[in-house]
Amino acid sequence: MDKSYERLRSLLENPETEDGLFVEETKRLLEDLRLHQTELREQNEELRRAHVTLQEHRQRLADLYDHAPVAYLTFNVKGVIEEANLTASALLGVPGQKLVGTPFQHYVHPDYTDIYVQYLSGVALGSENSSCELRLRKHGGTFFWGRVESVPVEPLEGEEATVRSAVIDITERKEAVEALRESEEKYRALIESVQGIIVRLDNEGRVVFMNDYGRDFFGYSPEELWAQGVVGTIVAREDAASLNVTGLLAYMAEHPERFRARELNNTRRSGERVRVSWTIKMLHDEEGYFTGILALGNDVTERRKLEEKLRQSQKMEAIGTLAGGIAHDFNNLLAAVIGFTEMGIDDVADRPPVQNYLKNVLRAAMRGRDLVRQILAFSREAGYARTPMAISPLITETVQFLRASIPVTIDIKLSITASSDIVLAAPTEIQQILMNLATNASLAMEEKGGVLEISLADIDLTPDSPVFAEDVRPGEYVQVIVRDTGTGMSPNVMKRVFEPFFTTRDVGTGTGMGLSVVYGIVNDLQGIITVESEPGMGSTFRVFLPKADTKLEKDPMVTGKISMGTESILFVDDEDMIMAWGQGTLERLGYRVTATTDPAEALKMFASEPSRFDLVITDQAMPSMSGMRLANKLLNIRPEVP
């Protein structure tokens, strides 16, 4: 285009150019000008369209800016609003024209003013912390939570720096977070108030949560539980194999909606073994994938101990009832053997060899009678007459007997420090307790010998005492301790040591009744017996007997010879041998005896001749009629008959 102008100017300045040449050149120039004019019009149209498009874009951006879901504001460095979109106006409840020129601080809650000022200064200085949460106020006084996101704007030359901010209403989120926090606090408080163990495991078996009760119960910190898992902490490694975790998970996978109840042996940090009843639930996410286990546990250790104690008591009671019944029958046989043997000894006084034979029979029968007494003592049917008695003289006497009966390789040491040793018992019961405990101790030391310590002391049992039990009343007790240095016992043996017929000795060398008899007597005396032992460390038995409240009374002395007489006696016993022995013994003393094994026949004889009999002797336990019932019928006929 510039060349066309130059050519036109050259033609005008040099008219001497040939006419033909001038005309042609002029035409070409006019054509160039026409084309140039067309290009200018097209460019102008393009510029116009671009301007329209630009205006449309500006309007669209303005609409987007004003109607964006986020409030946009521009502040100067002093926090004065220079620009705000419609969303900001709606959020703050103020028209846009009134927002401009207003300090934004005017809409900040007083408690958050300092936070806002510090935040704005940091943004203006280019701080990386470009967001904060503020409590904001709408026009009219309503407060809401807002999150402010800001960036500094580099100023143009001659202009002030500004800050552009986006404000988002996060009230619902904050309220939801607060509601969630309150809910978590409520349920955490609920969980922590539960007197039980609550534990959650992840899908790898790690403990992700255990409540305070559980941590206090087991004694582990959260860090230890997370790092070590349940095996090696609350589950002993030797117990892990019996858990059958694979089977449990398989069952729970088939029945994800169910709870699984199980009792497990668990271990505290101290090493103490406890029994815990667990209720287990598998956890899954929304897609059904296994995420972990929730378990609730209750300590049932004491309950199981009480149940075991009850079972043991019931078992011993059942065995005692059976043994008592057998002992009664055996006692009747022994009574006849002893009675007739004594009569035989008297009858063969002039034949010493025969008399010695009979004395050996009598000694054997007496040993059998002692065994029967032990069985009856175990079954609590011995029928001993209990009176207040001082037990230290009896213990001293029994120890003297023990010195002569146990091996010389066992040294007996006796210590009596009790200031008051009066208990309500029968002498035979105390002797049986001490003899059986001492015999058990001597058997534990028979191979290598050792020391047998027997002591008697005062002790005051309170609910805080280690040996105190719920069925024992607090108060003053005498404590009999029998300690040996023998082979000791394993925990399994200690659990069964008081069971009747339980023995660790070879068949034929022990009855297994001694300690069970002691247990029965001590319980019947409302006392306590405990045992402490370890293999190779000996054993210690402690017997606690309640002191009697009454004072000692002197026993009346019985002297004189056996009475003789000629009176008539009615003797009734359902055992033929007992009846024959009783009749023979009384007739030796000069009495006239009518004997029968049938209570009904005895009643008939007495009713026919009430004045014939001066005395009636009857057995109590008879099948057809008890001795008490027979006596009442006889007294109805003749009230004064003895």
C-alpha positions as CSV (number, residue, x, y, z in Angstrom):
1,M,0.0,0.0,0.0
2,D,2.8,2.4,0.8
3,K,4.4,1.6,-2.6
4,S,1.1,2.7,-4.3
5,Y,1.2,6.0,-2.6
6,E,4.8,6.5,-3.6
7,R,4.1,5.7,-7.2
8,L,1.1,8.1,-7.3
9,R,3.2,10.9,-5.8
10,S,5.9,10.3,-8.3
11,L,3.5,10.6,-11.3
12,L,2.0,13.8,-9.9
13,E,5.5,15.3,-9.5
14,N,6.7,14.3,-13.0
15,P,4.0,15.2,-15.5
16,E,6.4,14.9,-18.3
17,T,5.8,11.2,-18.3
18,E,4.1,9.9,-21.4
19,D,0.4,10.2,-21.4
20,G,-0.3,6.5,-22.1
21,L,2.1,5.5,-19.4
22,F,0.5,7.9,-16.9
23,V,-3.0,6.7,-17.5
24,E,-2.1,3.0,-17.1
25,E,-0.2,3.7,-13.9
26,T,-3.1,5.7,-12.5
27,K,-5.5,2.9,-13.1
28,R,-3.3,0.4,-11.3
29,L,-3.0,2.7,-8.4
30,L,-6.8,3.2,-8.2
31,E,-7.2,-0.6,-8.2
32,D,-4.8,-1.0,-5.3
33,L,-6.6,1.7,-3.4
34,R,-9.9,0.0,-3.9
35,L,-8.5,-3.3,-2.7
36,H,-6.9,-1.6,0.3
37,Q,-10.2,0.0,1.2
38,T,-11.9,-3.4,1.1
39,E,-9.4,-4.9,3.4
40,L,-9.9,-2.0,5.8
41,R,-13.6,-2.6,5.9
42,E,-13.1,-6.3,6.6
43,Q,-10.6,-5.5,9.3
44,N,-13.0,-3.0,10.9
45,E,-15.8,-5.6,10.8
46,E,-13.5,-8.2,12.4
47,L,-12.5,-5.7,15.1
48,R,-16.2,-4.9,15.7
49,R,-17.0,-8.6,16.1
50,A,-14.0,-9.1,18.4
51,H,-15.2,-6.2,20.5
52,V,-18.7,-7.6,20.7
53,T,-17.2,-11.0,21.7
54,L,-15.0,-9.4,24.3
55,Q,-18.0,-7.6,25.7
56,E,-19.9,-10.8,25.9
57,H,-17.0,-12.6,27.6
58,R,-16.7,-9.7,30.1
59,Q,-20.5,-10.0,30.8
60,R,-20.3,-13.7,31.1
61,L,-17.3,-13.4,33.5
62,A,-19.1,-10.7,35.4
63,D,-22.1,-13.0,35.7
64,L,-20.0,-15.9,36.8
65,Y,-18.2,-13.7,39.3
66,D,-21.4,-12.3,40.7
67,H,-23.3,-15.6,40.8
68,A,-20.5,-17.9,41.8
69,P,-21.4,-20.2,44.8
70,V,-18.5,-18.6,46.6
71,A,-18.3,-15.1,48.0
72,Y,-15.5,-13.1,46.3
73,L,-14.1,-10.0,47.8
74,T,-11.2,-7.7,47.2
75,F,-9.6,-5.8,50.1
76,N,-6.9,-3.3,50.3
77,V,-4.1,-3.9,52.8
78,K,-6.2,-2.2,55.5
79,G,-9.0,-4.7,55.1
80,V,-11.4,-2.3,53.4
81,I,-13.7,-4.0,50.8
82,E,-13.0,-2.6,47.3
83,E,-15.0,-5.1,45.4
84,A,-17.6,-7.8,46.2
85,N,-19.8,-10.2,44.1
86,L,-23.5,-10.7,44.6
87,T,-22.8,-13.9,46.6
88,A,-20.8,-11.9,49.1
89,S,-23.7,-9.5,49.4
90,A,-26.1,-12.3,50.0
91,L,-23.8,-14.1,52.4
92,L,-23.3,-11.0,54.5
93,G,-26.8,-9.7,54.0
94,V,-25.7,-6.3,52.6
95,P,-26.2,-4.8,49.1
96,G,-23.0,-4.7,47.1
97,Q,-22.8,-0.9,46.9
98,K,-22.9,-0.8,50.7
99,L,-20.2,-3.4,51.1
100,V,-17.7,-1.5,49.1
101,G,-15.7,0.9,51.3
102,T,-16.6,-1.1,54.5
103,P,-13.9,-2.7,56.6
104,F,-14.4,-6.5,56.5
105,Q,-13.5,-6.6,60.1
106,H,-17.0,-5.1,60.7
107,Y,-18.4,-8.6,59.8
108,V,-16.0,-10.6,62.0
109,H,-17.1,-11.8,65.5
110,P,-15.3,-9.9,68.2
111,D,-13.7,-13.1,69.5
112,Y,-12.1,-13.6,66.1
113,T,-10.9,-10.1,65.3
114,D,-7.3,-10.7,66.4
115,I,-7.2,-13.9,64.4
116,Y,-8.5,-12.0,61.3
117,V,-6.1,-9.1,61.6
118,Q,-3.1,-11.4,62.0
119,Y,-4.3,-13.5,59.1
120,L,-4.7,-10.5,56.7
121,S,-1.3,-9.2,57.6
122,G,0.3,-12.6,56.9
123,V,-1.4,-12.8,53.5
124,A,-0.3,-9.3,52.5
125,L,3.3,-10.3,53.4
126,G,3.0,-13.5,51.3
127,S,2.4,-16.0,54.2
128,E,1.9,-19.6,53.0
129,N,-1.0,-19.9,55.4
130,S,-3.6,-18.5,53.0
131,S,-6.7,-19.8,54.8
132,C,-8.4,-19.5,58.1
133,E,-11.8,-20.2,59.7
134,L,-13.7,-17.3,61.3
135,R,-16.9,-16.7,63.0
136,L,-18.7,-14.1,60.8
137,R,-21.7,-11.9,61.4
138,K,-24.5,-11.2,58.9
139,H,-26.3,-7.9,58.8
140,G,-28.9,-8.2,61.5
141,G,-26.7,-10.0,64.0
142,T,-26.8,-13.7,62.8
143,F,-23.5,-15.4,63.1
144,F,-22.2,-18.2,60.8
145,W,-18.9,-20.0,60.2
146,G,-16.8,-18.9,57.2
147,R,-13.7,-20.2,55.6
148,V,-11.5,-17.5,54.1
149,E,-9.1,-18.3,51.2
150,S,-6.9,-15.4,50.2
151,V,-4.1,-14.5,47.8
152,P,-2.1,-11.2,47.5
153,V,-2.3,-9.3,44.2
154,E,0.8,-7.6,42.9
155,P,0.0,-3.9,42.4
156,L,0.5,-2.1,39.1
157,E,2.7,0.9,39.0
158,G,1.2,3.7,41.0
159,E,-1.5,1.5,42.6
160,E,-1.9,0.0,46.1
161,A,-1.5,-3.7,46.8
162,T,-4.8,-5.6,47.2
163,V,-5.9,-9.0,48.6
164,R,-8.4,-11.2,46.8
165,S,-10.4,-13.5,49.1
166,A,-13.0,-16.2,48.7
167,V,-15.4,-16.8,51.6
168,I,-17.2,-20.1,51.9
169,D,-20.1,-20.7,54.4
170,I,-19.0,-23.8,56.3
171,T,-21.6,-23.6,59.0
172,E,-23.2,-26.9,58.2
173,R,-19.9,-28.7,58.1
174,K,-18.8,-27.1,61.4
175,E,-22.1,-28.1,62.9
176,A,-21.8,-31.6,61.5
177,V,-18.2,-31.8,62.9
178,E,-19.4,-30.5,66.2
179,A,-22.3,-33.0,66.3
180,L,-19.9,-35.8,65.4
181,R,-17.5,-34.7,68.1
182,E,-20.3,-34.6,70.7
183,S,-21.5,-38.0,69.5
184,E,-18.0,-39.4,69.7
185,E,-17.6,-37.9,73.2
186,K,-20.9,-39.3,74.3
187,Y,-20.2,-42.8,73.0
188,R,-16.6,-42.7,74.2
189,A,-17.9,-41.7,77.6
190,L,-20.4,-44.6,77.3
191,I,-17.7,-47.0,76.3
192,E,-15.3,-45.8,79.0
193,S,-18.1,-46.1,81.6
194,V,-18.7,-49.8,80.7
195,Q,-17.4,-52.1,83.4
196,G,-16.1,-54.5,80.7
197,I,-13.4,-54.9,78.1
198,I,-14.1,-53.3,74.6
199,V,-11.4,-54.0,72.0
200,R,-11.3,-53.5,68.2
201,L,-8.8,-55.3,66.0
202,D,-8.0,-54.4,62.4
203,N,-8.0,-57.0,59.6
204,E,-4.4,-57.9,60.5
205,G,-5.2,-58.6,64.1
206,R,-3.6,-55.4,65.5
207,V,-5.3,-53.6,68.4
208,V,-6.6,-50.3,67.1
209,F,-8.7,-49.5,70.2
210,M,-9.1,-50.7,73.8
211,N,-11.1,-48.9,76.4
212,D,-9.6,-47.7,79.7
213,Y,-11.2,-50.6,81.6
214,G,-9.5,-53.1,79.3
215,R,-6.1,-51.4,79.4
216,D,-6.3,-51.2,83.2
217,F,-7.4,-54.8,83.4
218,F,-4.6,-56.2,81.2
219,G,-2.0,-53.5,82.2
220,Y,-0.8,-52.7,78.6
221,S,-0.5,-49.3,76.9
222,P,-2.1,-48.6,73.5
223,E,1.4,-48.4,71.9
224,E,2.3,-51.9,73.2
225,L,-1.0,-53.4,72.1
226,W,-0.6,-51.8,68.6
227,A,3.0,-52.9,68.2
228,Q,2.7,-56.4,69.5
229,G,-0.8,-57.5,68.7
230,V,-3.0,-59.7,70.9
231,V,-0.7,-62.8,70.8
232,G,2.1,-62.2,73.3
233,T,0.1,-59.7,75.2
234,I,-3.4,-60.5,76.3
235,V,-3.2,-64.0,74.7
236,A,-0.2,-66.1,75.9
237,R,1.7,-67.6,73.0
238,E,1.1,-71.1,74.4
239,D,-2.6,-70.5,74.3
240,A,-2.7,-69.0,70.8
241,A,-2.7,-72.4,69.1
242,S,-5.9,-73.4,70.8
243,L,-7.8,-70.3,69.7
244,N,-8.5,-71.8,66.2
245,V,-8.5,-68.3,64.7
246,T,-8.9,-69.8,61.2
247,G,-12.1,-71.6,62.2
248,L,-13.5,-68.6,64.0
249,L,-12.9,-66.3,61.0
250,A,-14.4,-69.0,58.6
251,Y,-17.5,-69.2,60.8
252,M,-17.9,-65.4,61.1
253,A,-17.4,-65.1,57.3
254,E,-20.3,-67.4,56.7
255,H,-22.5,-65.7,59.3
256,P,-21.4,-62.0,59.3
257,E,-24.6,-60.9,61.0
258,R,-24.0,-63.0,64.1
259,F,-22.2,-62.5,67.3
260,R,-19.8,-65.3,68.5
261,A,-19.6,-66.0,72.2
262,R,-16.4,-67.6,73.5
263,E,-14.5,-68.0,76.8
264,L,-10.8,-67.7,76.5
265,N,-7.8,-68.0,78.8
266,N,-6.1,-64.5,78.8
267,T,-3.0,-63.2,80.4
268,R,-2.3,-59.9,82.2
269,R,0.9,-58.0,81.9
270,S,1.8,-59.3,85.4
271,G,1.6,-62.9,84.1
272,E,-1.6,-63.6,85.9
273,R,-4.0,-66.0,84.0
274,V,-7.6,-64.8,83.8
275,R,-10.7,-66.2,82.3
276,V,-12.6,-63.8,80.0
277,S,-16.0,-64.3,78.3
278,W,-15.9,-62.7,74.8
279,T,-18.6,-61.6,72.5
280,I,-17.1,-61.2,69.0
281,K,-18.5,-59.4,65.9
282,M,-16.8,-59.2,62.5
283,L,-16.8,-55.7,60.9
284,H,-17.2,-55.0,57.2
285,D,-17.2,-51.9,55.0
286,E,-20.0,-50.8,52.7
287,E,-18.7,-53.1,50.0
288,G,-18.6,-56.1,52.2
289,Y,-14.9,-56.3,52.7
290,F,-13.7,-57.6,56.1
291,T,-12.2,-54.7,58.1
292,G,-11.7,-56.0,61.6
293,I,-13.2,-57.4,64.7
294,L,-15.1,-55.8,67.6
295,A,-15.0,-57.8,70.8
296,L,-16.6,-57.2,74.2
297,G,-15.1,-59.1,77.2
298,N,-16.1,-59.7,80.8
299,D,-13.8,-61.1,83.5
300,V,-15.4,-64.3,84.7
301,T,-12.4,-65.6,86.6
302,E,-13.9,-65.3,90.1
303,R,-17.3,-66.6,88.8
304,R,-15.6,-69.7,87.4
305,K,-13.6,-70.2,90.6
306,L,-16.8,-70.0,92.6
307,E,-18.5,-72.5,90.2
308,E,-15.6,-74.8,90.5
309,K,-15.7,-74.5,94.3
310,L,-19.4,-75.3,94.2
311,R,-18.8,-78.3,91.9
312,Q,-16.1,-79.4,94.2
313,S,-18.3,-79.0,97.2
314,Q,-21.1,-80.9,95.6
315,K,-18.8,-83.6,94.5
316,M,-17.4,-84.0,98.0
317,E,-20.8,-83.9,99.5
318,A,-22.0,-86.6,97.1
319,I,-18.9,-88.7,97.8
320,G,-19.3,-88.0,101.5
321,T,-22.9,-89.2,101.5
322,L,-21.9,-92.4,99.7
323,A,-19.0,-92.9,102.0
324,G,-21.1,-92.2,105.1
325,G,-23.6,-94.8,104.1
326,I,-20.9,-97.4,103.5
327,A,-19.2,-96.4,106.8
328,H,-22.4,-96.9,108.8
329,D,-22.7,-100.4,107.6
330,F,-19.1,-101.1,108.1
331,N,-19.2,-99.6,111.5
332,N,-21.9,-102.0,112.5
333,L,-19.7,-104.9,111.4
334,L,-16.7,-103.6,113.3
335,A,-18.8,-103.1,116.4
336,A,-19.7,-106.8,116.4
337,V,-16.1,-107.8,115.6
338,I,-14.7,-105.6,118.4
339,G,-17.4,-106.6,120.9
340,F,-17.1,-110.3,120.3
341,T,-13.3,-110.1,120.3
342,E,-13.3,-108.4,123.6
343,M,-15.6,-111.1,125.0
344,G,-13.3,-113.7,123.5
345,I,-10.3,-112.2,125.2
346,D,-12.0,-112.3,128.5
347,D,-13.0,-115.9,128.0
348,V,-9.5,-117.2,127.1
349,A,-7.6,-115.4,129.9
350,D,-6.0,-118.8,130.7
351,R,-4.9,-119.4,127.2
352,P,-2.3,-116.6,126.4
353,P,-1.6,-117.7,122.7
354,V,-5.2,-117.5,121.8
355,Q,-5.6,-114.3,123.7
356,N,-2.7,-112.8,121.7
357,Y,-4.4,-113.8,118.5
358,L,-7.6,-112.1,119.6
359,K,-5.7,-109.0,120.7
360,N,-4.2,-108.7,117.2
361,V,-7.7,-109.1,115.7
362,L,-8.9,-106.4,118.1
363,R,-6.1,-104.0,117.1
364,A,-6.9,-104.5,113.4
365,A,-10.6,-103.9,114.1
366,M,-9.6,-100.7,116.0
367,R,-7.6,-99.5,113.0
368,G,-10.6,-100.2,110.9
369,R,-12.8,-98.2,113.3
370,D,-10.4,-95.3,113.1
371,L,-10.7,-95.4,109.3
372,V,-14.5,-95.4,109.6
373,R,-14.3,-92.4,111.9
374,Q,-12.3,-90.6,109.2
375,I,-14.8,-91.4,106.6
376,L,-17.6,-90.3,108.9
377,A,-15.7,-87.1,109.7
378,F,-15.4,-86.5,106.0
379,S,-19.1,-87.0,105.5
380,R,-19.8,-84.9,108.6
381,E,-21.7,-87.7,110.3
382,A,-19.2,-88.6,113.0
383,G,-21.4,-87.1,115.6
384,Y,-18.6,-85.7,117.8
385,A,-19.6,-83.7,120.9
386,R,-18.0,-80.3,120.5
387,T,-17.1,-78.2,123.5
388,P,-14.9,-75.2,124.1
389,M,-11.3,-76.5,124.4
390,A,-7.8,-75.3,124.5
391,I,-6.0,-76.9,121.6
392,S,-2.3,-76.2,122.5
393,P,-2.1,-79.1,125.1
394,L,-3.6,-81.4,122.5
395,I,-1.2,-80.3,119.8
396,T,1.8,-80.8,122.2
397,E,0.5,-84.3,123.1
398,T,0.0,-85.1,119.4
399,V,3.5,-83.9,118.5
400,Q,5.0,-86.2,121.2
401,F,3.2,-89.1,119.6
402,L,4.5,-88.0,116.1
403,R,8.1,-87.9,117.3
404,A,7.8,-91.6,118.2
405,S,6.0,-92.6,115.0
406,I,7.7,-90.8,112.1
407,P,11.2,-91.5,110.8
408,V,14.1,-90.1,112.8
409,T,15.4,-88.4,109.6
410,I,12.6,-85.9,110.0
411,D,13.2,-83.2,112.6
412,I,10.0,-81.8,114.2
413,K,9.9,-78.2,115.4
414,L,7.0,-77.0,117.5
415,S,6.2,-73.3,118.1
416,I,3.2,-72.2,120.2
417,T,2.7,-68.4,120.4
418,A,-1.1,-68.2,120.7
419,S,-2.3,-66.2,123.7
420,S,-5.7,-67.6,123.4
421,D,-6.3,-71.0,121.8
422,I,-9.9,-71.9,122.8
423,V,-12.0,-73.3,119.9
424,L,-15.3,-75.1,119.7
425,A,-14.4,-78.6,118.6
426,A,-14.0,-82.2,119.7
427,P,-10.5,-83.4,120.6
428,T,-10.7,-86.2,118.0
429,E,-11.3,-83.6,115.3
430,I,-8.2,-81.6,116.2
431,Q,-6.1,-84.7,116.4
432,Q,-7.3,-85.9,113.0
433,I,-6.4,-82.5,111.5
434,L,-2.9,-82.5,112.9
435,M,-2.2,-86.2,112.4
436,N,-3.3,-86.2,108.8
437,L,-1.4,-83.0,107.9
438,A,1.7,-84.3,109.7
439,T,1.4,-87.7,108.1
440,N,1.1,-86.1,104.6
441,A,4.2,-84.0,105.3
442,S,6.3,-86.9,106.6
443,L,5.4,-88.9,103.5
444,A,6.7,-86.0,101.3
445,M,10.0,-86.2,103.2
446,E,10.4,-90.0,103.7
447,E,13.2,-90.4,101.1
448,K,15.6,-87.6,102.0
449,G,14.3,-86.5,105.4
450,G,13.8,-82.9,106.3
451,V,12.1,-80.5,108.8
452,L,8.5,-80.6,109.9
453,E,7.4,-77.3,111.4
454,I,4.2,-77.1,113.4
455,S,3.1,-73.8,114.9
456,L,0.1,-72.3,116.6
457,A,-0.6,-68.6,116.6
458,D,-3.3,-65.9,116.9
459,I,-4.6,-64.1,113.8
460,D,-7.3,-61.6,113.2
461,L,-9.1,-62.1,109.9
462,T,-10.6,-59.1,108.2
463,P,-12.2,-58.7,104.7
464,D,-8.8,-57.5,103.5
465,S,-7.0,-60.6,104.6
466,P,-5.6,-62.7,101.6
467,V,-7.4,-65.9,102.8
468,F,-10.7,-64.2,103.6
469,A,-13.7,-65.7,101.8
470,E,-17.3,-64.5,101.5
471,D,-18.6,-67.5,103.5
472,V,-16.2,-66.8,106.4
473,R,-17.0,-64.3,109.2
474,P,-14.3,-61.9,110.2
475,G,-12.9,-62.1,113.7
476,E,-10.3,-63.8,115.8
477,Y,-8.9,-67.1,114.7
478,V,-6.2,-69.5,115.8
479,Q,-3.8,-70.5,113.0
480,V,-2.3,-73.9,112.8
481,I,0.6,-74.1,110.3
482,V,2.1,-77.4,109.2
483,R,5.2,-76.8,106.9
484,D,7.5,-79.4,105.4
485,T,10.7,-79.3,103.3
486,G,9.6,-82.2,101.1
487,T,9.0,-82.7,97.4
488,G,6.3,-80.1,97.0
489,M,3.4,-80.1,94.6
490,S,2.6,-79.0,91.1
491,P,-0.3,-76.5,90.5
492,N,-2.4,-79.4,89.1
493,V,-1.9,-81.5,92.1
494,M,-2.7,-78.6,94.4
495,K,-6.0,-78.2,92.7
496,R,-7.0,-81.7,93.6
497,V,-5.2,-82.2,96.9
498,F,-8.4,-82.1,99.0
499,E,-10.4,-84.4,96.7
500,P,-11.4,-87.7,98.4
501,F,-9.4,-90.8,97.2
502,F,-7.0,-88.6,95.3
503,T,-3.4,-89.6,95.9
504,T,-0.1,-89.4,94.1
505,R,1.3,-92.5,95.8
506,D,1.4,-96.0,94.4
507,V,-1.7,-98.2,94.6
508,G,-1.9,-99.8,98.0
509,T,0.3,-97.2,99.8
510,G,-2.3,-94.5,100.5
511,T,-6.0,-94.1,100.8
512,G,-6.3,-90.6,99.5
513,M,-8.6,-89.8,102.4
514,G,-6.4,-87.9,104.8
515,L,-6.5,-84.4,103.4
516,S,-10.1,-84.7,102.3
517,V,-11.0,-85.6,105.9
518,V,-9.0,-82.5,107.1
519,Y,-10.9,-80.4,104.6
520,G,-14.3,-81.8,105.8
521,I,-13.5,-81.2,109.5
522,V,-12.2,-77.7,108.9
523,N,-15.2,-76.7,106.9
524,D,-17.5,-78.2,109.5
525,L,-15.8,-76.1,112.2
526,Q,-16.4,-73.0,110.0
527,G,-12.7,-72.6,109.4
528,I,-10.4,-72.1,106.4
529,I,-7.6,-74.3,105.1
530,T,-5.1,-73.1,102.5
531,V,-2.1,-74.7,100.8
532,E,1.1,-73.2,99.3
533,S,3.5,-75.3,97.4
534,E,6.0,-75.6,94.6
535,P,7.8,-78.6,93.2
536,G,11.0,-79.1,95.1
537,M,10.2,-76.3,97.6
538,G,8.0,-78.2,100.2
539,S,4.4,-77.4,101.2
540,T,2.7,-75.3,103.8
541,F,-0.8,-76.0,105.0
542,R,-2.6,-73.3,107.1
543,V,-5.7,-74.1,109.1
544,F,-7.7,-71.1,110.5
545,L,-10.2,-72.0,113.3
546,P,-12.5,-69.4,114.8
547,K,-12.0,-68.8,118.5
548,A,-14.8,-69.8,120.9
549,D,-16.5,-67.0,122.8
550,T,-17.1,-69.1,125.9
551,K,-14.7,-70.0,128.7
552,L,-13.4,-73.5,129.4
553,E,-15.3,-75.7,131.8
554,K,-13.7,-78.6,133.6
555,D,-14.9,-82.0,132.5
556,P,-16.5,-84.1,135.3
557,M,-14.4,-87.1,136.2
558,V,-16.1,-90.5,135.8
559,T,-14.8,-93.0,138.3
560,G,-15.9,-96.4,139.6
561,K,-16.5,-99.9,138.3
562,I,-19.0,-100.9,135.7
563,S,-22.4,-101.4,137.2
564,M,-23.8,-104.9,137.7
565,G,-27.5,-105.7,138.0
566,T,-30.4,-108.1,137.7
567,E,-33.0,-105.8,136.0
568,S,-34.9,-106.8,132.8
569,I,-33.8,-105.1,129.6
570,L,-35.4,-105.0,126.2
571,F,-32.6,-104.8,123.5
572,V,-33.6,-103.9,119.9
573,D,-31.2,-103.8,116.9
574,D,-31.8,-104.8,113.3
575,E,-28.3,-106.2,112.9
576,D,-28.2,-109.9,114.2
577,M,-24.5,-109.7,115.3
578,I,-25.0,-106.4,117.1
579,M,-28.1,-107.8,118.8
580,A,-26.2,-111.0,119.9
581,W,-23.2,-109.0,121.1
582,G,-25.4,-106.6,123.1
583,Q,-27.4,-109.4,124.7
584,G,-24.2,-111.3,125.6
585,T,-22.4,-108.3,127.1
586,L,-25.4,-107.3,129.2
587,E,-26.0,-110.8,130.4
588,R,-22.4,-111.1,131.5
589,L,-23.1,-108.1,133.8
590,G,-26.0,-110.0,135.4
591,Y,-29.0,-108.4,133.5
592,R,-31.9,-110.3,132.1
593,V,-32.1,-109.5,128.4
594,T,-34.8,-109.9,125.9
595,A,-33.4,-109.2,122.4
596,T,-35.0,-108.8,119.0
597,T,-34.1,-107.5,115.5
598,D,-37.7,-106.4,114.8
599,P,-39.0,-103.1,116.2
600,A,-42.6,-104.2,115.6
601,E,-42.1,-107.4,117.6
602,A,-40.5,-105.4,120.4
603,L,-43.5,-103.0,120.5
604,K,-45.8,-106.0,120.7
605,M,-43.9,-107.7,123.5
606,F,-43.8,-104.4,125.5
607,A,-47.5,-103.7,125.0
608,S,-48.4,-107.2,126.2
609,E,-46.4,-106.8,129.5
610,P,-45.5,-103.1,130.1
611,S,-44.2,-103.7,133.6
612,R,-41.9,-106.5,132.6
613,F,-39.0,-104.3,131.4
614,D,-37.0,-101.9,133.5
615,L,-35.0,-100.5,130.6
616,V,-35.2,-100.3,126.8
617,I,-32.1,-100.0,124.6
618,T,-32.8,-99.5,120.9
619,D,-30.8,-98.7,117.7
620,Q,-31.9,-95.5,115.9
621,A,-31.4,-96.4,112.2
622,M,-33.7,-99.4,111.5
623,P,-35.5,-100.0,108.2
624,S,-39.1,-100.7,109.3
625,M,-39.3,-98.3,112.3
626,S,-36.7,-95.8,113.6
627,G,-35.6,-96.0,117.2
628,M,-37.1,-92.6,118.0
629,R,-40.5,-93.7,116.7
630,L,-40.3,-96.9,118.7
631,A,-39.4,-95.0,121.8
632,N,-42.4,-92.6,121.4
633,K,-44.8,-95.5,121.0
634,L,-43.3,-97.2,124.1
635,L,-43.6,-94.0,126.1
636,N,-47.2,-93.7,125.1
637,I,-47.8,-97.0,126.7
638,R,-45.6,-96.5,129.8
639,P,-44.4,-92.8,130.1
640,E,-41.9,-93.5,132.9
641,V,-39.9,-96.3,131.2
642,P,-36.2,-95.3,130.7
